[in-house]
Amino acid sequence: MASKSFYITTPIYYPSAKLHIGHAYCTTIADAMARFKRLAGYDVFFLTGSDEHGQKIQQAAEKEGVTPIEYVNKIVAGFQALWKRLHISNDDFLRTSEPRHHRVVQEFFRRAKAKGDVYKGEYTGLYCTPCESYWTELQLDENGCCPDCHRPVQQVSEEAYFFKLSNYADRLLKHIEENPDFIQPVSRRNEMISFIKQGLDDLCISRTSFDWGIPVPDDEKHVIYVWFDALTNYVTAAGFFDDPEKFKKFWPADVHLVGKEIVRFHSIIWPAILMSLDLPLPKQIYGHGWLIVDGDKMSKSKGNVVDPNLLIDEFGADAIRYFLLREIALGQDGNFSRDALIGRINADLANDLGNLLHRTLNMIAKFQDGVIEAATTKNETDDALIGDAWEMVSGYEAGMEKMAISPVIRRLWTFIGRANKYIDETAPWALAKDPTKKAELATVMYNLAESLRVISILISPFMPETAPKIWAQLGMTKDFASVRLDDVKNGWGGLPAGQHIGEAEPLFPRIETEKEETPAKPEKTKTAPKQEKKTETAESGVITIDEFKRTELRVAEVTAAERVPKTDKLMKLTLTLGDETREVVSGIADTYTAEELVGKHVILVANLKPAKLRGIVSHGMVLAASDGEKLRLIETDMPAGSVVR
Ligand code: MSP
C-alpha cells in the first residue's frame, strides 16, 4: 500500500539580512508539522531555502566588492547552519541560484508564453527595491512610500514582459470560494477574496535594469521577476524536471506556510501561474502572524532584532522552539520577550516537565532499585490518570491535523500537571514505607513512567532534542527514530515492565534572573516582570490565567521551626513537600512561636527565586493573610506536596 504523503514548505528567505527570530518562528512551525506527520506515518517532504536573485542583492554585493553569488553563498551558509542548530528537519534546501531551478523557471516562462499568457509591453510603475514589489498610487502609504517598509518608491519605466493575471481572476475566485481550506486562516481568506474582487492587473514579470536573475528564454537582456522565479521553487524541489515519480507523489503541496504579508503572492499570483500551466494548485496556503518583540515590530533601526543564534547559545534550541510554538496562536501576531521566554522555561520546562521526570526517576531509583515494575493493581486514581492520558492523546492528532499547535501543547501540559498531581494524590513515599503496598507502589511508578513515555513521543515534534533524552532516561531501548504515533495509540502500557531506568540528567535547569532580590515577606507579592509593563493586563493590575499559572503553589508541612537570632520577625522553617525538604525564612515570628508552627500544613510559593535573608537562603515563601495588624498563615488539611490551583 502506498504511504500517505505530505509536502510542506516555508517561504524561501532573502539573503539580504540576517535571519531573525521571526524567520525562525515560521521555520519552526513548519518543522513541527513535518515531524508530526512523520510521527503519524506520512511520507514527508519538507522544503525551505533561499530566494537569492534581485536588484537588492546585486546592489549589496556591489557595495561589498564581491559577485552576487559570492555574497549570497556566505549568508546562505549561515541560514543552513541556523536551521541545523534549531533542529529543522528539512528534506531539501532550495537555492534559487541553482541550475536545477533555472531550468524550471525558464520552462514555466516558456509554457505560459506558449499558452498566450505572457506578452511584451511597457511597464511604468512605482517600485520598491527593498521589497522587490511594484505598487499602485492607491496602495502607497500616507507619505507616498512603500506600504510595507515605508521607504521611498521609484518610478520605473521599461520594456517588460507581462503575465495575464487578469485572465485568472474569475477562476481564482471560484477556486477560493469552493475550497474553504485553500487559504487559512479565514481572515486571510476574506482579505484575498476582496482583493481579487477589486480586479487584478496583469503582472510585470521581467526587468532589464539589473542582471542578477534568471534570463528570459530567448531574450536575455531581461531577467525574470523575482516572485515568478521564487514561487516556482516549490515545484523545482518537488522534482518537476528531475524526478517525475517524486513530483507525482508530492505535488500538489499540502501546505505553503507563509507570513501574512506574502499570502497575496501565494494565493493569487502562484495559483494563476499554475493554472496557466495546467498544474494542480497547492492544497493550502496558511498565513501565520508576525512575531513582534516587546510589543514592537522588529527593525534594525530600533535595534530590537532578536538573533536566534544568540538565544540558542543561551537557552538551547528546544526551549526556543517550545516558547515559539506554545506562546503564539498560529495565524495571530505574537509577542516575544526575554522575560516571557524565561518564565516559560522555568514554569513549564524546568518545573512541570523537569520535575515530573526528576521526581519519577528519583522515586523509581529509591523505592524500586531503578526497575520499572509491572502495574498489577488499579484504583480510581490510576483510572483517572489513564483516562486523562487517553483524552489528551485523541485530541492530539485531531489538533495537529488542524495545525492547532499551541492548543495541543497546552493540553499536553495539562496532562503533565495531571501526572504531577497524581504523585501528590498517591503519595508514593508513604506507599514505600508500607510493605503491604508494594503492588500499589509499583502501579504508581509504572503509570508515571508510562505517562513520561507517552509525553516523550508527543512532544517530539516540538522538542526533538528533549524527547529522546526522556526516552533514554526511562531506559527505553527501541530506537527513538523509529517511534510512531501508533506507539501511543496502541494503548496504555507500551512501556515494557521490568526494565531498568537510564541515567537521570536534568533537562532544563532553572534560569536565574538578574533582578534584585527582595526579602521573602509573606504579605508582599512580586510585581509583574518588566517587559509586561505595556500590556493591557499589567496596566489594569489584572493578570491572565497563564501569568498566574507560572506561580507554583504547593502544600508544605512545617517539620521544624526556629527563630532567626537578632531579628524581630524572622522564623526559619523546615518544610516537607512529601518528596523534598526546603528551608524557608518567613516574617511570622511575632505572630507564632516555633512550637505552634510545627505540624502546620501551609501554602508554599515553590518556584520563587531563592533569596538570602540574614545569611540564610530562603527557598520559597509561605502565604499568609493580613488585615494590617494580625498576620495568619494560610492553612490547609491537604497532604504535603499537593499542588494548589
Ligand atoms: N523571499 C520572500 C519569500 C518568497 S517565497 C516563494 C520573502 N522573504 S523574507 O525573508 O522577507 O521573508 C520570509 C518569511 O519570513 C515571510 O513569510 C515573512 O512573513 C516571515 N517573517 C519575516 N519577519 C517576520 C516576523 N517578524 N514574524 C514572523 N514572520 C516573519 O518574503
Boltz pocket constraint, residues with backbone or C-beta under 6 A from the ligand:
constraints:
  - pocket:
      binder: B
      contacts: [[A, 10], [A, 11], [A, 12], [A, 13], [A, 14], [A, 21], [A, 22], [A, 23], [A, 25], [A, 26], [A, 51], [A, 227], [A, 230], [A, 231], [A, 232], [A, 233], [A, 257], [A, 258], [A, 259], [A, 260], [A, 261], [A, 262], [A, 288], [A, 289], [A, 290], [A, 291], [A, 292], [A, 298]]
      max_distance: 6.0
